């Protein structure tokens, strides 16, 4: 303790964080790095597999349904008009007066001083790897000896392009952004192991394959980015900063991947919301994490999470990008190019760049001139200079989610819901008893918003009144559910926005204004304040996880690899999961049987 009093924080992080790997998985991106690093790697959370069979579609997203019904289209148009009246811009079917070009525009080149613009075109990924002549010869010899072998290595290694004349072969798998930039004409199938805050399990994407893809992506990052080979990982510990959306069983499966498959010596689990609070040096806050596909809310009081306040809204930054595309197509300001965000991930990358560069929340007509790129098969990207309009409407969809049309996912097999191990310890003296219909397994304590598997029979009793809850109403609902006026006043003045969308210019005053108006008139609360983040909101949860891991001197919360594999950590033993000191965040005990 004397050392901690005298040492500089940077010195402690450098010395104790050199063998701690902090992993913060998300639906669209994974943030991973050593605790001693200032910022983590932010890598798209996906993998593309080479396939000999011609895939029906290049993106394996559970064959999601993105068709817009007539009712949804009308609701979207009504939401646009409501937003337009608030922003004081023309309604959806109204032409601006005079249709003059420079209406309260930014600079004519579309420059936005609040974000880093990325106008450069993306390039197609090289899907081939070089093979030496000796390797090709050994592959052919092995093939002649064992023609019926089912080994993936032998099978895929024979897929040389014109063996004898070329030493190129298809890469077995490709991870990260490179996977998103593969041409649709190449024989690859893109998979995302996490979708909308949950493991992406369905009849079309079984649990075993999801976990194997998760292992492959993380293993690739550890080797290629962090340069930690498998034979040295027993000297490293993993800090899992898990989103609140994850179910107990999902956490258990991911822990098994980390300890058994990736061979870490030990691991610990921390809640993303709690880690965000510590990443900003706070002890009490209402954490609003606006990610790419999910927005999650939870209140933290004196370093302890309040589980009854948890809320999940199934929309995020990617939905804003889709709203941007729909807005531009309706106004006919988008170039006449084919853009498909679902089957061409490179289009989603481009639209995310446009959103980050030009979208903001402010009154008045907001236009900008931008360079839009088209990506057709293997052809070189084409550049299209165009005027984008109503750029302040898409981010307002956070408050009026009817503007977003959600994806529809088929549910996982019913057997997935049959895991009855309750891994939550009754730390807060709250009854966590399981309901017979298991409806709270994936969405504990009432979720505002559309659940990932809305049509699944298990959710038939879910109240419909919580659907399409906007961000302001969700924050108000989350804080008022604490039931104490003293903590409510403190939390309304301590709202913390995290996630990449939190960087949107104008979002903070919009949240403060709309939350204040969403508070019922009979509540004695008249002040709302969003706390400014001390670091990049995208990485604040990851940074908080690094701090919690480094300060956990007693390591009582850590689970050793041998304990997990051989006999688990049993209820009633002295090895219960708990955070260091008095944090009491997501206290858990695990049974690995």
SVG drawing of the C-alpha trace seen along z (x, -y; Angstrom):
<svg xmlns="http://www.w3.org/2000/svg" viewBox="-49 -31 60 73">
<polyline fill="none" stroke="black" stroke-width="0.4" points="0.0,0.0 2.9,-2.3 4.1,-1.7 0.7,-2.6 0.8,-5.9 4.1,-6.9 4.0,-5.5 2.6,-7.4 -0.5,-6.0 1.3,-5.7 4.1,-3.8 1.6,-1.3 -0.2,-0.8 3.0,-0.2 4.4,2.3 1.3,4.2 -0.5,4.0 2.1,5.6 0.7,9.1 -3.0,8.1 -5.0,8.4 -8.3,6.3 -11.0,7.6 -14.2,5.5 -16.3,7.4 -19.1,5.7 -21.5,6.5 -19.7,4.6 -16.2,4.1 -13.9,5.6 -11.6,3.4 -8.6,5.3 -5.1,4.5 -2.7,4.7 -3.7,2.8 -0.4,0.9 -1.5,-0.6 -3.1,-4.0 -5.7,-2.9 -6.7,0.5 -7.0,1.9 -10.5,1.3 -11.2,4.2 -14.3,5.1 -15.7,8.2 -16.1,10.5 -14.5,13.4 -14.7,14.5 -14.3,18.1 -13.1,19.5 -15.7,21.9 -15.6,24.3 -19.3,24.2 -20.9,21.2 -22.6,19.4 -26.2,18.3 -25.1,15.0 -21.7,13.7 -22.9,12.6 -24.1,15.2 -26.3,13.0 -28.8,15.7 -30.7,14.9 -32.1,11.8 -35.2,10.1 -34.9,6.4 -38.0,5.9 -39.9,2.7 -43.6,3.2 -46.2,0.5 -46.9,-0.2 -43.2,-0.6 -42.8,-2.9 -45.6,-5.1 -44.2,-5.2 -40.8,-6.1 -42.2,-9.0 -44.2,-10.3 -41.1,-10.1 -39.2,-12.2 -41.9,-14.9 -41.8,-15.0 -38.0,-15.4 -38.3,-18.0 -40.7,-20.2 -38.3,-20.1 -35.2,-20.9 -37.2,-23.6 -36.5,-22.1 -39.0,-21.2 -41.2,-18.1 -40.4,-15.0 -42.5,-15.8 -41.9,-19.5 -39.4,-21.2 -37.1,-23.8 -38.0,-27.4 -36.2,-28.2 -34.3,-24.9 -31.2,-27.1 -28.0,-25.2 -26.1,-26.9 -28.7,-26.6 -26.8,-26.9 -24.2,-24.6 -20.9,-23.7 -17.9,-24.5 -18.4,-23.8 -16.0,-20.8 -18.1,-19.3 -15.5,-19.7 -16.7,-19.0 -14.2,-20.3 -15.6,-17.9 -14.6,-14.7 -11.8,-13.3 -13.0,-12.9 -12.1,-9.8 -12.8,-10.5 -10.2,-8.0 -11.6,-5.1 -11.5,-1.6 -9.6,1.0 -10.6,4.6 -8.8,7.2 -6.2,9.4 -7.7,12.9 -4.6,14.8 -1.5,15.7 1.9,16.7 2.9,20.3 6.6,21.3 7.5,24.0 8.6,26.4 5.3,25.9 3.3,26.5 5.3,29.7 4.7,31.0 1.0,30.2 0.8,32.2 2.7,35.1 0.4,35.1 -2.6,35.0 -1.4,38.0 -0.8,40.0 -4.1,39.1 -6.6,38.2 -9.5,39.0 -8.2,36.9 -10.7,34.6 -8.1,32.3 -9.0,28.7 -5.4,27.8 -4.8,30.4 -8.1,29.8 -7.7,26.1 -4.0,26.2 -4.9,28.0 -7.0,25.1 -4.1,23.5 -5.0,21.3 -3.7,23.1 -1.3,25.4 1.9,25.7 1.7,22.2 0.9,20.1 2.0,20.3 -1.1,18.5 -3.9,20.0 -7.0,18.6 -6.5,17.6 -8.4,20.0 -10.0,17.2 -9.7,13.4 -10.5,11.3 -11.2,7.7 -11.7,4.9 -10.1,7.0 -13.0,9.4 -15.4,6.5 -13.5,5.4 -13.7,8.8 -15.3,8.5 -18.7,10.2 -17.4,12.3 -14.8,14.1 -15.7,17.5 -16.0,16.2 -18.8,16.2 -18.7,13.4 -19.8,14.3 -20.4,12.1 -20.3,14.1 -22.1,11.4 -25.2,9.6 -27.3,7.0 -25.5,7.6 -25.8,11.4 -24.1,14.5 -25.3,14.7 -26.9,18.2 -29.6,19.6 -30.5,22.7 -28.3,21.3 -25.4,20.4 -25.0,23.1 -23.5,22.3 -20.4,24.4 -19.6,22.5 -20.2,19.1 -17.8,20.0 -15.2,21.3 -15.4,18.1 -15.0,16.1 -11.9,18.1 -10.4,17.7 -10.9,13.9 -9.5,13.4 -6.6,15.8 -5.7,13.9 -5.7,10.6 -3.5,12.0 -1.0,13.3 -1.0,10.6 -1.7,7.5 -0.5,8.1 2.2,10.6 1.3,13.1 1.9,16.6 -0.2,19.5 2.7,21.0 3.2,17.9 -0.4,17.1 -0.3,19.0 1.7,16.0 -1.0,13.6 -4.4,12.8 -7.6,11.7 -9.9,9.0 -13.3,9.5 -15.3,6.2 -18.7,7.7 -21.8,5.7 -24.8,5.9 -26.8,7.4 -25.0,10.7 -26.8,13.6 -25.2,15.6 -24.8,18.6 -23.2,16.5 -20.6,15.2 -19.9,18.8 -19.3,19.9 -17.0,17.0 -15.0,17.7 -14.5,21.2 -13.2,19.9 -10.7,17.6 -9.5,20.1 -9.6,23.4 -9.2,22.4 -7.1,19.3 -5.0,20.7 -4.9,17.6 -3.6,18.4 -6.5,16.6 -9.5,14.4 -11.9,12.0 -15.2,10.5 -16.3,6.9 -19.5,5.2 -19.1,2.7 -21.2,0.1 -19.2,0.2 -15.9,0.2 -17.1,-3.0 -17.6,-4.7 -14.1,-3.9 -12.7,-4.8 -13.9,-8.3 -12.8,-8.4 -16.4,-8.4 -18.3,-6.4 -21.9,-7.2 -23.5,-7.7 -26.1,-6.6 -24.1,-5.0 -25.6,-5.2 -23.5,-3.1 -24.5,-3.8 -22.8,-1.1 -23.0,-0.2 -26.1,2.1 -27.3,1.9 -27.8,-0.9 -27.6,0.3 -28.3,-1.7 -27.5,-1.0 -27.1,-3.0 -24.0,-2.8 -24.2,-4.0 -21.0,-4.3 -19.1,-1.8 -21.9,0.8 -24.2,1.6 -28.0,1.5 -29.2,4.4 -32.9,3.5 -32.1,0.3 -30.7,2.2 -32.3,1.3 -31.5,2.4 -32.5,0.6 -31.7,2.5 -30.5,-0.4 -27.2,-2.2 -24.7,-3.7 -25.3,-1.3 -29.0,-2.2 -28.1,-5.9 -26.1,-5.0 -29.1,-3.2 -31.3,-6.1 -28.8,-8.4 -29.0,-6.2 -32.8,-6.2 -33.0,-10.0 -30.7,-10.7 -32.5,-8.2 -35.8,-9.8 -34.5,-13.3 -32.8,-11.9 -29.5,-13.3 -27.7,-9.9 -25.8,-9.0 -27.4,-6.4 -25.3,-3.6 -26.3,-0.3 -25.6,-0.3 -26.5,2.8 -25.5,2.5 -26.5,6.1 -24.9,8.1 -22.0,5.7 -20.2,4.8 -17.9,2.4 -20.9,0.2 -21.6,0.2 -18.0,-0.9 -18.5,-3.8 -21.8,-4.9 -20.4,-4.8 -17.6,-7.1 -20.2,-9.5 -22.2,-9.4 -19.1,-10.1 -18.0,-12.9 -21.2,-14.8 -24.0,-13.9 -24.7,-16.1 -27.6,-17.4 -28.5,-21.1 -31.4,-23.2 -31.8,-24.4 -31.2,-22.7 -27.9,-20.9 -26.3,-20.1 -22.8,-19.2 -20.9,-18.2 -19.4,-14.7 -17.5,-12.2 -19.4,-8.9 -17.7,-5.8 -19.3,-2.9 -17.9,0.6 -19.0,2.9 -17.5,6.4 -13.7,6.3 -13.8,3.0 -11.9,0.0 -13.9,-2.2 -15.8,-5.0 -16.0,-8.5 -19.2,-10.5 -19.3,-14.1 -22.8,-14.8 -24.8,-17.0 -26.1,-15.3 -29.1,-16.9 -31.0,-16.7 -27.8,-15.4 -29.2,-16.3 -32.2,-13.9 -30.6,-10.4 -29.0,-10.9 -32.3,-12.2 -33.6,-8.7 -32.0,-7.9 -34.9,-9.8 -37.5,-8.7 -36.6,-5.1 -39.5,-4.7 -37.2,-6.3 -35.1,-3.0 -36.5,0.2 -35.0,3.0 -33.6,6.2 -35.7,9.4 -33.7,12.4 -34.9,16.0 -34.5,17.2 -31.9,19.7 -33.0,23.3 -35.2,23.6 -32.6,25.8 -30.4,22.7 -32.8,21.4 -32.6,24.6 -29.5,23.6 -30.8,23.1 -27.6,22.3 -28.1,19.1 -24.7,17.4 -25.8,14.2 -25.1,14.0 -27.6,12.3 -25.3,9.4 -27.9,6.7 -30.5,8.7 -32.7,8.8 -34.7,11.9 -33.1,13.2 -35.5,16.2 -36.0,17.6 -39.4,17.3 -40.8,20.4 -41.1,18.9 -37.4,17.9 -38.4,14.5 -35.9,12.6 -32.9,14.9 -31.7,12.7 -33.4,9.5 -33.5,9.2 -35.6,6.6 -37.7,5.1 -36.1,4.0 -37.3,0.9 -36.9,1.4 -37.3,4.3 -35.8,7.6 -33.6,9.5 -36.0,12.4 -39.3,10.5 -41.4,13.1 -40.0,16.0 -42.8,17.6 -40.9,17.2 -41.5,13.5 -45.2,13.6 -46.0,12.3 -43.7,9.3 -45.6,6.0 -45.8,4.2 -45.9,0.7 -42.1,0.7 -41.5,1.0 -39.8,-1.8 -38.7,-3.6 -36.6,-6.5 -33.2,-7.4 -34.6,-10.2 -37.5,-8.1 -35.2,-5.2 -32.7,-7.3 -35.6,-8.8 -37.1,-5.3 -33.8,-3.9 -33.0,-6.6 -36.5,-6.8 -36.6,-3.0 -34.1,-3.5 -37.0,-4.8 -35.0,-7.2 -35.2,-10.9 -31.7,-11.6 -30.0,-9.1 -32.3,-10.2 -31.2,-13.8 -27.5,-12.7 -27.9,-10.4 -29.8,-13.0 -26.8,-15.2 -24.3,-12.4 -25.3,-11.0 -22.4,-9.4 -22.5,-8.8 -20.1,-6.1 -19.6,-4.3 -18.7,-5.7 -22.0,-7.5 -21.3,-9.6 -18.9,-11.6 -21.8,-12.9 -21.7,-16.7 -24.7,-18.2 -25.8,-14.9 -25.0,-16.1 -27.3,-19.2 -29.9,-17.2 -29.9,-14.5 -30.0,-17.1 -32.9,-18.9 -35.0,-15.9 -34.4,-14.0 -35.4,-17.1 -38.7,-17.2 -39.2,-13.5 -39.2,-13.7 -42.8,-13.6 -44.0,-16.9 -44.7,-15.4 -41.1,-14.6 -39.1,-17.1 -36.2,-17.2 -35.3,-20.2 -31.6,-19.7 -30.1,-17.3 -26.5,-17.2 -24.3,-15.0 -20.8,-14.5 -18.0,-15.3 -15.9,-12.2 -12.2,-12.5 -11.2,-10.2 -12.5,-8.9 -16.0,-7.6 -15.4,-4.7 -12.6,-3.3 -13.6,-4.5 -15.1,-1.1 -12.0,0.7 -9.8,-1.8 -11.9,-1.3 -11.5,2.5 -7.7,2.0 -7.8,-0.1 -10.0,2.4 -7.6,5.2 -4.5,3.4 -5.9,2.3 -7.2,5.8 -4.2,6.7 -5.9,9.5 -7.0,11.2 -9.9,12.8 -12.2,12.3 -9.9,14.1 -10.6,17.5 -7.6,19.8 -7.5,21.8 -7.0,25.1 -9.9,24.4 -12.2,23.7 -11.2,26.7 -11.0,29.3 -13.6,28.6 -15.0,25.1 -15.7,22.7 -18.6,24.0 -21.3,22.2 -20.5,22.2 -16.8,22.4 -14.4,19.6 -13.7,18.9 -16.7,16.8 -16.6,14.2 -16.4,10.8 -14.8,7.5 -11.9,6.1 -12.5,4.1 -16.1,2.8 -17.1,2.6 -19.6,5.5 -20.1,5.2 -22.0,8.1 -21.0,10.6 -21.0,14.0 -20.1,17.6 -19.6,20.1 -20.4,23.8 -18.6,25.5 -20.1,28.9"/>
</svg>
